[in-house]
Amino acid sequence: MKVSVLLKGYLVKYFEGESKRVLCFDEELTIREAVKVIGIDPESKSLGFVAVNGMRVMIDEPLKEGDQLKIYPRISGG
């Protein structure tokens, strides 16, 4: 299964500075499982939210062939 993954903000460090990659998985995964494969702790405070095909979704949603997954960092400021 191929999924296009876009990392936003400082999360690009998980792709060595690149923001986009196409990842291939042998089996269907949830977003949570894919995030772990990338190396991001899904429980980390640095993870903000995820979107699939332009729609914000819950992290336990399953991914499908050809999906575009965007992973956004938590934003803070003041």
TIDOLO-978455 format. One record per atom (N, C-alpha, C): residue number from 0; x, y, z; atom name; chain; residue in three letters. Coordinates in nm, 4 decimals. Layout:
N
LOLO    k         x         y         z   a  c    r
LOLO  NUM         X         Y         Z  CA  A  ALA
...
This chain:
78
LOLO    k         x         y         z   a  c    r
LOLO    0    0.0842   -0.1167    0.0000   N  A  MET
LOLO    0    0.0000    0.0000    0.0000  CA  A  MET
LOLO    0    0.0893    0.1238    0.0000   C  A  MET
LOLO    1    0.0684    0.2145   -0.0945   N  A  LYS
LOLO    1    0.1449    0.3389   -0.1020  CA  A  LYS
LOLO    1    0.0627    0.4535   -0.0446   C  A  LYS
LOLO    2    0.1297    0.5335    0.0385   N  A  VAL
LOLO    2    0.0677    0.6505    0.1005  CA  A  VAL
LOLO    2    0.1643    0.7674    0.0880   C  A  VAL
LOLO    3    0.1149    0.8816    0.0449   N  A  SER
LOLO    3    0.1942    1.0031    0.0390  CA  A  SER
LOLO    3    0.1877    1.0707    0.1757   C  A  SER
LOLO    4    0.3043    1.0995    0.2335   N  A  VAL
LOLO    4    0.3094    1.1592    0.3674  CA  A  VAL
LOLO    4    0.3754    1.2956    0.3591   C  A  VAL
LOLO    5    0.3087    1.3967    0.4128   N  A  LEU
LOLO    5    0.3646    1.5313    0.4203  CA  A  LEU
LOLO    5    0.3800    1.5684    0.5671   C  A  LEU
LOLO    6    0.5007    1.6052    0.6043   N  A  LEU
LOLO    6    0.5274    1.6515    0.7401  CA  A  LEU
LOLO    6    0.5335    1.8030    0.7380   C  A  LEU
LOLO    7    0.4716    1.8642    0.8345   N  A  LYS
LOLO    7    0.4659    2.0100    0.8426  CA  A  LYS
LOLO    7    0.5548    2.0609    0.9560   C  A  LYS
LOLO    8    0.6033    2.1838    0.9389   N  A  GLY
LOLO    8    0.6814    2.2498    1.0428  CA  A  GLY
LOLO    8    0.8074    2.1741    1.0800   C  A  GLY
LOLO    9    0.8381    2.1742    1.2074   N  A  TYR
LOLO    9    0.9621    2.1121    1.2547  CA  A  TYR
LOLO    9    0.9595    1.9595    1.2488   C  A  TYR
LOLO   10    0.8452    1.9003    1.2138   N  A  LEU
LOLO   10    0.8390    1.7548    1.2015  CA  A  LEU
LOLO   10    0.9192    1.7033    1.0821   C  A  LEU
LOLO   11    0.9615    1.7923    0.9911   N  A  VAL
LOLO   11    1.0414    1.7489    0.8758  CA  A  VAL
LOLO   11    1.1720    1.6823    0.9194   C  A  VAL
LOLO   12    1.2115    1.7021    1.0427   N  A  LYS
LOLO   12    1.3345    1.6379    1.0910  CA  A  LYS
LOLO   12    1.3245    1.4851    1.0822   C  A  LYS
LOLO   13    1.2022    1.4305    1.0839   N  A  TYR
LOLO   13    1.1850    1.2855    1.0742  CA  A  TYR
LOLO   13    1.2088    1.2338    0.9329   C  A  TYR
LOLO   14    1.2111    1.3244    0.8349   N  A  PHE
LOLO   14    1.2424    1.2892    0.6957  CA  A  PHE
LOLO   14    1.3736    1.3555    0.6536   C  A  PHE
LOLO   15    1.4648    1.3771    0.7492   N  A  GLU
LOLO   15    1.5945    1.4391    0.7236  CA  A  GLU
LOLO   15    1.5816    1.5713    0.6481   C  A  GLU
LOLO   16    1.4853    1.6527    0.6881   N  A  GLY
LOLO   16    1.4680    1.7849    0.6302  CA  A  GLY
LOLO   16    1.3742    1.7921    0.5102   C  A  GLY
LOLO   17    1.3328    1.6769    0.4581   N  A  GLU
LOLO   17    1.2367    1.6761    0.3478  CA  A  GLU
LOLO   17    1.0965    1.6836    0.4067   C  A  GLU
LOLO   18    1.0038    1.7402    0.3307   N  A  SER
LOLO   18    0.8680    1.7508    0.3830  CA  A  SER
LOLO   18    0.7757    1.6419    0.3291   C  A  SER
LOLO   19    0.8145    1.5770    0.2179   N  A  LYS
LOLO   19    0.7228    1.4813    0.1554  CA  A  LYS
LOLO   19    0.7952    1.3535    0.1149   C  A  LYS
LOLO   20    0.7268    1.2425    0.1368   N  A  ARG
LOLO   20    0.7752    1.1119    0.0919  CA  A  ARG
LOLO   20    0.6556    1.0241    0.0593   C  A  ARG
LOLO   21    0.6779    0.9305   -0.0302   N  A  VAL
LOLO   21    0.5788    0.8268   -0.0553  CA  A  VAL
LOLO   21    0.6288    0.7023    0.0167   C  A  VAL
LOLO   22    0.5490    0.6519    0.1084   N  A  LEU
LOLO   22    0.5869    0.5343    0.1858  CA  A  LEU
LOLO   22    0.5061    0.4145    0.1396   C  A  LEU
LOLO   23    0.5700    0.2995    0.1395   N  A  CYS
LOLO   23    0.5043    0.1740    0.1023  CA  A  CYS
LOLO   23    0.4941    0.0853    0.2260   C  A  CYS
LOLO   24    0.3751    0.0344    0.2505   N  A  PHE
LOLO   24    0.3508   -0.0545    0.3637  CA  A  PHE
LOLO   24    0.3011   -0.1883    0.3112   C  A  PHE
LOLO   25    0.3414   -0.2954    0.3748   N  A  ASP
LOLO   25    0.3008   -0.4295    0.3327  CA  A  ASP
LOLO   25    0.1562   -0.4612    0.3674   C  A  ASP
LOLO   26    0.1039   -0.3895    0.4655   N  A  GLU
LOLO   26   -0.0326   -0.4165    0.5109  CA  A  GLU
LOLO   26   -0.1029   -0.2853    0.5401   C  A  GLU
LOLO   27   -0.2338   -0.2928    0.5555   N  A  GLU
LOLO   27   -0.3084   -0.1729    0.5921  CA  A  GLU
LOLO   27   -0.2742   -0.1332    0.7351   C  A  GLU
LOLO   28   -0.2631   -0.0038    0.7568   N  A  LEU
LOLO   28   -0.2287    0.0498    0.8881  CA  A  LEU
LOLO   28   -0.3260    0.1591    0.9269   C  A  LEU
LOLO   29   -0.3339    0.1835    1.0564   N  A  THR
LOLO   29   -0.4021    0.3034    1.1023  CA  A  THR
LOLO   29   -0.3029    0.4185    1.0943   C  A  THR
LOLO   30   -0.3525    0.5393    1.1047   N  A  ILE
LOLO   30   -0.2645    0.6553    1.1047  CA  A  ILE
LOLO   30   -0.1681    0.6462    1.2228   C  A  ILE
LOLO   31   -0.2172    0.6051    1.3378   N  A  ARG
LOLO   31   -0.1315    0.5903    1.4567  CA  A  ARG
LOLO   31   -0.0130    0.4990    1.4272   C  A  ARG
LOLO   32   -0.0385    0.3858    1.3618   N  A  GLU
LOLO   32    0.0683    0.2906    1.3302  CA  A  GLU
LOLO   32    0.1670    0.3506    1.2297   C  A  GLU
LOLO   33    0.1164    0.4232    1.1308   N  A  ALA
LOLO   33    0.2038    0.4865    1.0317  CA  A  ALA
LOLO   33    0.2915    0.5930    1.0970   C  A  ALA
LOLO   34    0.2343    0.6707    1.1880   N  A  VAL
LOLO   34    0.3099    0.7730    1.2591  CA  A  VAL
LOLO   34    0.4244    0.7087    1.3373   C  A  VAL
LOLO   35    0.3985    0.5950    1.3997   N  A  LYS
LOLO   35    0.5032    0.5226    1.4725  CA  A  LYS
LOLO   35    0.6130    0.4755    1.3780   C  A  LYS
LOLO   36    0.5758    0.4248    1.2604   N  A  VAL
LOLO   36    0.6741    0.3783    1.1620  CA  A  VAL
LOLO   36    0.7657    0.4936    1.1207   C  A  VAL
LOLO   37    0.7105    0.6127    1.1066   N  A  ILE
LOLO   37    0.7893    0.7305    1.0696  CA  A  ILE
LOLO   37    0.8871    0.7669    1.1805   C  A  ILE
LOLO   38    0.8553    0.7299    1.3027   N  A  GLY
LOLO   38    0.9425    0.7594    1.4163  CA  A  GLY
LOLO   38    0.8880    0.8620    1.5118   C  A  GLY
LOLO   39    0.7648    0.9048    1.4880   N  A  ILE
LOLO   39    0.7008    1.0046    1.5741  CA  A  ILE
LOLO   39    0.6172    0.9309    1.6790   C  A  ILE
LOLO   40    0.6343    0.9685    1.8038   N  A  ASP
LOLO   40    0.5531    0.9113    1.9112  CA  A  ASP
LOLO   40    0.4135    0.9728    1.9029   C  A  ASP
LOLO   41    0.3104    0.8903    1.8755   N  A  PRO
LOLO   41    0.1759    0.9465    1.8617  CA  A  PRO
LOLO   41    0.1226    1.0114    1.9895   C  A  PRO
LOLO   42    0.1834    0.9806    2.1020   N  A  GLU
LOLO   42    0.1423    1.0409    2.2291  CA  A  GLU
LOLO   42    0.2256    1.1643    2.2628   C  A  GLU
LOLO   43    0.3207    1.1973    2.1777   N  A  SER
LOLO   43    0.4098    1.3097    2.2012  CA  A  SER
LOLO   43    0.3337    1.4420    2.1992   C  A  SER
LOLO   44    0.3785    1.5342    2.2815   N  A  LYS
LOLO   44    0.3168    1.6667    2.2841  CA  A  LYS
LOLO   44    0.3548    1.7479    2.1603   C  A  LYS
LOLO   45    0.4515    1.6989    2.0827   N  A  SER
LOLO   45    0.4901    1.7715    1.9614  CA  A  SER
LOLO   45    0.3945    1.7439    1.8448   C  A  SER
LOLO   46    0.3130    1.6384    1.8547   N  A  LEU
LOLO   46    0.2184    1.6043    1.7490  CA  A  LEU
LOLO   46    0.0887    1.6813    1.7697   C  A  LEU
LOLO   47    0.0503    1.7576    1.6687   N  A  GLY
LOLO   47   -0.0711    1.8382    1.6778  CA  A  GLY
LOLO   47   -0.1932    1.7628    1.6290   C  A  GLY
LOLO   48   -0.2076    1.7511    1.4953   N  A  PHE
LOLO   48   -0.3209    1.6785    1.4388  CA  A  PHE
LOLO   48   -0.2817    1.6208    1.3040   C  A  PHE
LOLO   49   -0.3687    1.5362    1.2506   N  A  VAL
LOLO   49   -0.3434    1.4715    1.1216  CA  A  VAL
LOLO   49   -0.4619    1.4950    1.0289   C  A  VAL
LOLO   50   -0.4330    1.4917    0.8981   N  A  ALA
LOLO   50   -0.5367    1.5057    0.7967  CA  A  ALA
LOLO   50   -0.5107    1.4030    0.6865   C  A  ALA
LOLO   51   -0.6172    1.3477    0.6334   N  A  VAL
LOLO   51   -0.6077    1.2540    0.5223  CA  A  VAL
LOLO   51   -0.6902    1.3101    0.4073   C  A  VAL
LOLO   52   -0.6247    1.3245    0.2931   N  A  ASN
LOLO   52   -0.6906    1.3776    0.1732  CA  A  ASN
LOLO   52   -0.7606    1.5102    0.2001   C  A  ASN
LOLO   53   -0.6953    1.5947    0.2810   N  A  GLY
LOLO   53   -0.7461    1.7280    0.3083  CA  A  GLY
LOLO   53   -0.8486    1.7392    0.4192   C  A  GLY
LOLO   54   -0.8823    1.6281    0.4825   N  A  MET
LOLO   54   -0.9821    1.6287    0.5899  CA  A  MET
LOLO   54   -0.9153    1.5914    0.7227   C  A  MET
LOLO   55   -0.9379    1.6738    0.8246   N  A  ARG
LOLO   55   -0.8857    1.6411    0.9572  CA  A  ARG
LOLO   55   -0.9563    1.5161    1.0080   C  A  ARG
LOLO   56   -0.8766    1.4207    1.0571   N  A  VAL
LOLO   56   -0.9320    1.2924    1.1017  CA  A  VAL
LOLO   56   -0.8715    1.2530    1.2360   C  A  VAL
LOLO   57   -0.9305    1.1525    1.2960   N  A  MET
LOLO   57   -0.8791    1.0969    1.4213  CA  A  MET
LOLO   57   -0.7603    1.0067    1.3902   C  A  MET
LOLO   58   -0.6691    0.9961    1.4824   N  A  ILE
LOLO   58   -0.5439    0.9245    1.4601  CA  A  ILE
LOLO   58   -0.5625    0.7731    1.4440   C  A  ILE
LOLO   59   -0.6753    0.7187    1.4865   N  A  ASP
LOLO   59   -0.6965    0.5742    1.4745  CA  A  ASP
LOLO   59   -0.7716    0.5345    1.3472   C  A  ASP
LOLO   60   -0.7901    0.6287    1.2549   N  A  GLU
LOLO   60   -0.8525    0.5986    1.1258  CA  A  GLU
LOLO   60   -0.7588    0.5109    1.0428   C  A  GLU
LOLO   61   -0.8138    0.4181    0.9649   N  A  PRO
LOLO   61   -0.7286    0.3369    0.8767  CA  A  PRO
LOLO   61   -0.6875    0.4164    0.7526   C  A  PRO
LOLO   62   -0.5692    0.3865    0.7028   N  A  LEU
LOLO   62   -0.5232    0.4450    0.5772  CA  A  LEU
LOLO   62   -0.5582    0.3514    0.4624   C  A  LEU
LOLO   63   -0.5765    0.4091    0.3443   N  A  LYS
LOLO   63   -0.6066    0.3305    0.2247  CA  A  LYS
LOLO   63   -0.5033    0.3616    0.1164   C  A  LYS
LOLO   64   -0.4920    0.2727    0.0208   N  A  GLU
LOLO   64   -0.4025    0.2907   -0.0934  CA  A  GLU
LOLO   64   -0.4245    0.4276   -0.1565   C  A  GLU
LOLO   65   -0.3140    0.5009   -0.1767   N  A  GLY
LOLO   65   -0.3211    0.6298   -0.2440  CA  A  GLY
LOLO   65   -0.3558    0.7482   -0.1562   C  A  GLY
LOLO   66   -0.3805    0.7261   -0.0265   N  A  ASP
LOLO   66   -0.4135    0.8369    0.0626  CA  A  ASP
LOLO   66   -0.2971    0.9351    0.0734   C  A  ASP
LOLO   67   -0.3315    1.0603    0.1021   N  A  GLN
LOLO   67   -0.2320    1.1619    0.1333  CA  A  GLN
LOLO   67   -0.2483    1.1966    0.2812   C  A  GLN
LOLO   68   -0.1469    1.1658    0.3594   N  A  LEU
LOLO   68   -0.1468    1.1907    0.5033  CA  A  LEU
LOLO   68   -0.0615    1.3125    0.5327   C  A  LEU
LOLO   69   -0.1205    1.4114    0.6003   N  A  LYS
LOLO   69   -0.0455    1.5282    0.6461  CA  A  LYS
LOLO   69   -0.0393    1.5235    0.7981   C  A  LYS
LOLO   70    0.0802    1.5450    0.8495   N  A  ILE
LOLO   70    0.1009    1.5414    0.9945  CA  A  ILE
LOLO   70    0.1489    1.6799    1.0374   C  A  ILE
LOLO   71    0.0724    1.7410    1.1267   N  A  TYR
LOLO   71    0.1000    1.8773    1.1718  CA  A  TYR
LOLO   71    0.1538    1.8760    1.3147   C  A  TYR
LOLO   72    0.2495    1.9651    1.3430   N  A  PRO
LOLO   72    0.2998    1.9767    1.4796  CA  A  PRO
LOLO   72    0.2032    2.0558    1.5668   C  A  PRO
LOLO   73    0.2192    2.0396    1.6944   N  A  ARG
LOLO   73    0.1445    2.1235    1.7886  CA  A  ARG
LOLO   73    0.1993    2.2648    1.7773   C  A  ARG
LOLO   74    0.1128    2.3605    1.7747   N  A  ILE
LOLO   74    0.1545    2.5003    1.7628  CA  A  ILE
LOLO   74    0.1352    2.5674    1.8976   C  A  ILE
LOLO   75    0.2390    2.6381    1.9385   N  A  SER
LOLO   75    0.2268    2.7119    2.0644  CA  A  SER
LOLO   75    0.2725    2.8549    2.0413   C  A  SER
LOLO   76    0.2360    2.9371    2.1273   N  A  GLY
LOLO   76    0.2746    3.0767    2.1143  CA  A  GLY
LOLO   76    0.2131    3.1588    2.2251   C  A  GLY
LOLO   77    0.2338    3.2830    2.2157   N  A  GLY
LOLO   77    0.1770    3.3623    2.3223  CA  A  GLY
LOLO   77    0.1887    3.5082    2.3002   C  A  GLY
